[in-house]
Amino acid sequence: MGVLNITPDSFSDGGTYLSADAALVRAKRMWEEGADIIDIGAESTRPGAPAVTQEEELRRLLPVLEAVAAEVPLPISIDTSKAAVMRAAWSLGAGLMNDVTALRADPLALEAIAGLGVPVCLMHMRGTPQNMQENTHYRDVVAEVKDFLFERVAQCVAAGIPRHHLLIDPGFGFAKDLEANRTLLRHLDDLASIKVPLLVGLSRKRMIGELSGVESASERVAGSVAAALWAVSRGACIVRVHDVAETVQALRVWRGLS
Ligand SMILES: Nc1nc2ncc(COP(=O)(O)OP(=O)(O)O)nc2c(=O)[nH]1
């Protein structure tokens, strides 16, 4: 899953792809590099990120989505928590919704997904991007994240969303410090018992910097690839990455040796 952030403030590539033209060039490049899905996000969810209004998110997103849907033959996921954005994006061809709040932020989101019949990724986080890093203590992070995801899956199935339309994601870096992220990664295969495909997002994140000592997010490519391989070896089905070519190349070698 190639990341296409059309925001001014994403933690590692904010402002780079703001125009529809630049975003389309990026999406095409990721397709050529071997991405299977393009994940378009118009609101940063990094720690401390300011909330974006629905109008602003739609203003950023829709022109880019139209252009990418018309010219890039890949499924498009939309990184949003707003039901109205999901509905508008679906009408323009989005094939997956990626909600870091697991359909909790917007009370209309669960109904929207059920009504549209569109697949959705349910991610674990606590609080909001503005306060989530004040809430990083867990009694047992693996058990608590697993219980949360299990419950969200059950809620979705009870709302009429087919189980095979669901993805789960432990939410690395969302209300988690290095210890919690590392514990979750080490026990990623514990989430397999939920029997829903696993998506992980580790790319360029703070934990990669903390483990590698690399300060600048955009220079954490090798560390991000290493983490992606680890996650795949522990059961991840989709890795959400900024550096598609490097990750695809590493996965091809990994698969060739497995
Ligand atoms: N499912 C899922 N979605 C996500 N969306 C955004 C980010 C944050 O990364 P990025 O989009 O690069 O940064 P920003 O939120 O600042 O745009 N991480 C995840 C993740 O780990 N999993």
The ligand as an ORCA input file, in Angstrom:
! r2SCAN-3c Opt
* xyz 0 1
  N      -4.183      1.999      8.601
  C      -3.252      2.922      8.903
  N      -3.406      4.189      8.477
  C      -2.453      5.129      8.788
  N      -2.611      6.405      8.369
  C      -1.678      7.348      8.686
  C      -0.548      6.994      9.404
  C       0.475      8.031      9.711
  O       1.456      8.041      8.696
  P       1.447      9.135      7.519
  O       0.152      9.083      6.796
  O       2.651      9.041      6.701
  O       1.555     10.502      8.325
  P       0.472     11.608      8.554
  O      -0.610     10.969      9.361
  O       1.234     12.696      9.271
  O      -0.025     12.058      7.197
  N      -0.349      5.717      9.841
  C      -1.306      4.775      9.544
  C      -1.181      3.408      9.982
  O      -0.211      3.019     10.670
  N      -2.165      2.531      9.639
*
